[in-house]
Amino acid sequence: MPAVDRFELAAESRELLSEAEAVGGDLANLAAKSPGRVNRELIAALAEAGLLDHLLPVDGQVSALDLCLLRQGVARQSAHAETALAMQGLGAYPIVLSGSDDLAQRWIPAVRNGQAIPAFALTEFAAGSDAGHLQLRAEPDGADGYRLTGEKAFISNAPDADFYTAFARSEPAEGRQGISCFLVEGDAPGLSGEALELVAPHPVGTLVFEDVAVPRSQMIGEPGRGFEVAMRTLDLFRPSVGAFAIGMAETARNLALNHARKREAFGRPILDFQAVSHQLADMSVEIEAAKMLVYRAASAHDRGDKAQLTSLAAAAKLYATEVAQRAVDGAVQILGARALVHDHPLAELYRQVRAPRIYEGTSEIQRNVIARELSAGRWPS
Ligand SMILES: Cc1cc2nc3c(=O)[nH]c(=O)nc-3n(C[C@H](O)[C@H](O)[C@H](O)COP(=O)(O)OP(=O)(O)OC[C@H]3O[C@@H](n4cnc5c(N)ncnc54)[C@H](O)[C@@H]3O)c2cc1C
């Protein structure tokens, strides 16, 4: 008889999820202190608690499943702490995946210790979904370097990051073929930026590159192959955006369930009304289905199944973020007016749950990816 997969997390994975949730709870107050800007104290505390060791293991073997469990667990308690944790990974993974040993030795231990703050700089005002048409220019500067000129927008951790894994057009080729990835230090002469304030506080901003010199040794991967570095990073990261969304959805559902048990209307707990209980039932089914998809995508990454990874990662991100939006909205409905008071946890979730449907590829772009993979015969059987 072949072994039957039980579709359940192993004990050590469940422990990691609980550990992440406990750390998220411990750090929630610290995380709420300066939510729209890089919070170095929070990042040092995430390192101190050991979570960044799981994010960036010393052996370099990044586990997508661990990344998902960390994000899901921390998100149950604090979206701000979750964002800080996730960005330590997103900005650093291009180096882990494709950087030279020198770059990895210089920067990865510092990111893991919470001493260096990275950022992933792909998007521009004129190139969001269509990132392959980005315009930041990297012009050769003698034999050993480049000069970068142009702008980036909506970059998490900008303008306060210690370094940026920045994508720039270095080759004459058109579109995604001509892009390279560079490590640009935050204090590089000619680099500046401004913070942007979003509806849900998130450290994010713009960058302006004015003739910024970058040595050739700070290129990540091959010249002209930077877009592949970005896409490989996103294949790893997209399921984990879904996991972040699931963590928020679980909290919203639990708040709604507890409230529905206690709140009475028309002489009985509102949980007795089928309109309320069925909404909680639907939420729970969707959250469970989203978890399956996220964990399946993560395990495709971890076993090196490149054929299925792109489609599963897109499906996981698409479905889990849409489920979380419905769950949070449904929970707000069940709590009624009190959920809309500014400092209520659900009001915060209502603001936070929106952005994941946009960043790292909008829901529409995920559908495009899935359709492309389907038509190429790469949908999992
Ligand atoms: C909180 C936050 C953090 C972010 N952090 C980062 C970061 O760290 N690094 C980074 O590089 N970027 C980051 N971004 C930027 C993010 O990745 C982009 O916003 C995203 O890729 C979408 O680009 P856009 O906003 O320019 O929308 P547009 O590309 O202008 O899209 C507008 C609308 O058109 C639709 N659309 C566009 N093309 C198609 C198509 N082919 N088919 C169907 N529909 C289409 C989109 O789905 C969307 O609904 C962040 C964004 C946010 C909100």
Ligand as a Chemical Component Dictionary entry (heavy atoms), coordinates in Angstrom:
data_LIG
# 
_chem_comp.id                   LIG 
_chem_comp.type                 NON-POLYMER 
_chem_comp.pdbx_formal_charge   0 
_chem_comp.three_letter_code    LIG 
# 
loop_
_chem_comp_atom.comp_id 
_chem_comp_atom.atom_id 
_chem_comp_atom.alt_atom_id 
_chem_comp_atom.type_symbol 
_chem_comp_atom.charge 
_chem_comp_atom.model_Cartn_x 
_chem_comp_atom.model_Cartn_y 
_chem_comp_atom.model_Cartn_z 
_chem_comp_atom.pdbx_ordinal 
LIG C1  C1  C 0 1.756  47.950 1.175   1  
LIG C2  C2  C 0 2.533  47.779 -0.103  2  
LIG C3  C3  C 0 3.849  47.339 -0.039  3  
LIG C4  C4  C 0 4.596  47.182 -1.219  4  
LIG N1  N1  N 0 5.899  46.780 -1.121  5  
LIG C5  C5  C 0 6.640  46.653 -2.260  6  
LIG C6  C6  C 0 8.023  46.287 -2.169  7  
LIG O1  O1  O 0 8.562  46.056 -1.083  8  
LIG N2  N2  N 0 8.747  46.205 -3.315  9  
LIG C7  C7  C 0 8.179  46.447 -4.532  10 
LIG O2  O2  O 0 8.899  46.362 -5.536  11 
LIG N3  N3  N 0 6.868  46.794 -4.655  12 
LIG C8  C8  C 0 6.088  46.912 -3.539  13 
LIG N4  N4  N 0 4.763  47.282 -3.626  14 
LIG C9  C9  C 0 4.197  47.608 -4.946  15 
LIG C10 C10 C 0 3.282  46.530 -5.485  16 
LIG O3  O3  O 0 3.999  45.370 -5.807  17 
LIG C11 C11 C 0 2.507  47.117 -6.691  18 
LIG O4  O4  O 0 1.611  48.082 -6.148  19 
LIG C12 C12 C 0 1.760  46.053 -7.472  20 
LIG O5  O5  O 0 2.638  45.244 -8.218  21 
LIG C13 C13 C 0 0.708  46.647 -8.443  22 
LIG O6  O6  O 0 1.225  47.702 -9.174  23 
LIG P1  P1  P 0 0.398  49.084 -9.245  24 
LIG O7  O7  O 0 0.006  49.439 -7.862  25 
LIG O8  O8  O 0 1.241  50.037 -10.004 26 
LIG O9  O9  O 0 -0.899 48.753 -10.057 27 
LIG P2  P2  P 0 -1.058 48.733 -11.661 28 
LIG O10 O10 O 0 -0.025 47.867 -12.244 29 
LIG O11 O11 O 0 -1.178 50.131 -12.141 30 
LIG O12 O12 O 0 -2.463 48.005 -11.808 31 
LIG C14 C14 C 0 -3.705 48.717 -11.671 32 
LIG C15 C15 C 0 -4.843 47.744 -11.905 33 
LIG O13 O13 O 0 -4.760 47.220 -13.236 34 
LIG C16 C16 C 0 -4.768 45.798 -13.188 35 
LIG N5  N5  N 0 -3.928 45.233 -14.247 36 
LIG C17 C17 C 0 -2.710 45.663 -14.665 37 
LIG N6  N6  N 0 -2.252 44.870 -15.629 38 
LIG C18 C18 C 0 -3.192 43.908 -15.841 39 
LIG C19 C19 C 0 -3.285 42.784 -16.711 40 
LIG N7  N7  N 0 -2.323 42.445 -17.555 41 
LIG N8  N8  N 0 -4.403 42.011 -16.624 42 
LIG C20 C20 C 0 -5.394 42.316 -15.756 43 
LIG N9  N9  N 0 -5.350 43.369 -14.921 44 
LIG C21 C21 C 0 -4.263 44.148 -14.948 45 
LIG C22 C22 C 0 -4.171 45.456 -11.806 46 
LIG O14 O14 O 0 -4.534 44.155 -11.394 47 
LIG C23 C23 C 0 -4.789 46.556 -10.953 48 
LIG O15 O15 O 0 -6.087 46.173 -10.572 49 
LIG C24 C24 C 0 3.990  47.448 -2.471  50 
LIG C25 C25 C 0 2.657  47.865 -2.530  51 
LIG C26 C26 C 0 1.927  48.032 -1.359  52 
LIG C27 C27 C 0 0.494  48.471 -1.437  53 
# 
loop_
_chem_comp_bond.comp_id 
_chem_comp_bond.atom_id_1 
_chem_comp_bond.atom_id_2 
_chem_comp_bond.value_order 
_chem_comp_bond.pdbx_ordinal 
LIG C1  C2  SING 1  
LIG C2  C3  SING 2  
LIG C2  C26 DOUB 3  
LIG C3  C4  DOUB 4  
LIG C4  N1  SING 5  
LIG C4  C24 SING 6  
LIG N1  C5  DOUB 7  
LIG C5  C6  SING 8  
LIG C5  C8  SING 9  
LIG C6  O1  DOUB 10 
LIG C6  N2  SING 11 
LIG N2  C7  SING 12 
LIG C7  O2  DOUB 13 
LIG C7  N3  SING 14 
LIG N3  C8  DOUB 15 
LIG C8  N4  SING 16 
LIG N4  C9  SING 17 
LIG N4  C24 SING 18 
LIG C9  C10 SING 19 
LIG C10 O3  SING 20 
LIG C10 C11 SING 21 
LIG C11 O4  SING 22 
LIG C11 C12 SING 23 
LIG C12 O5  SING 24 
LIG C12 C13 SING 25 
LIG C13 O6  SING 26 
LIG O6  P1  SING 27 
LIG P1  O7  DOUB 28 
LIG P1  O8  SING 29 
LIG P1  O9  SING 30 
LIG O9  P2  SING 31 
LIG P2  O10 DOUB 32 
LIG P2  O11 SING 33 
LIG P2  O12 SING 34 
LIG O12 C14 SING 35 
LIG C14 C15 SING 36 
LIG C15 O13 SING 37 
LIG C15 C23 SING 38 
LIG O13 C16 SING 39 
LIG C16 N5  SING 40 
LIG C16 C22 SING 41 
LIG N5  C17 SING 42 
LIG N5  C21 SING 43 
LIG C17 N6  DOUB 44 
LIG N6  C18 SING 45 
LIG C18 C19 SING 46 
LIG C18 C21 DOUB 47 
LIG C19 N7  SING 48 
LIG C19 N8  DOUB 49 
LIG N8  C20 SING 50 
LIG C20 N9  DOUB 51 
LIG N9  C21 SING 52 
LIG C22 O14 SING 53 
LIG C22 C23 SING 54 
LIG C23 O15 SING 55 
LIG C24 C25 DOUB 56 
LIG C25 C26 SING 57 
LIG C26 C27 SING 58 
# 
